[in-house]
Amino acid sequence: MAARDLNYEDEHFECADAGAADTYPMAAADLKKGGAVCIRGRPCKIIDVDVYKVGKHGASKASIEGEDMFTGRKLEFVAPGSYGMPCPFVHKSEYMLIDIDDKSGALSLLDDESKQRCDLDLPADESLAAAIRAHFAQGKTLMLSVHKAMGIEAVMSFKVDTGR
């Protein structure tokens, strides 16, 4: 078939996400305290990992205890030591707080490149949200730390900017 016989206008390709996955695999026995892992489909910070042998010919087992990064709920999982546990990619960013909507709690944020975003709300943690509101009401410049994992994004902490 000659190249001139092909009609490229008739070809249609479905768009698919070419990109990166939200997780990467890691053997359960290789997980470390303070790292990140997915337990029951939720991104968790690893609180404790115990690796032990079960018997003379048994494979090692890993008992993993984690805390959900966004809700604070504790989760546990036991897996063979060689089991490929999904570990989330965690992205951390800092934004300057510009404004807080009094009714909805929506935040107006500014990044390092002076781009504004208005798609995040105050944290679900009431004490953290109250502290952010109090400092902002006093006219202080706040830098908010935002974590993103597995498509979930939330404000995790803040610091008062003293000027750089």
Buried (B, 14 or more C-beta within 10 A) or exposed (E): EEEEEEEEEEEEEEEEEEEEEBBEEBBBBBBEEEBBBBBEEBBBBBBEBEBEEEEEEEEBBBBBBBBBBBBEEEBEBEBBBEBEBBBBBBEEEBBBBBEBEEEEBBBBBBEEEEEEEEEBBBBEBEEBBEBBBEBBEEEEBBBBBBBBBBEBBBBBBBEEEEEE
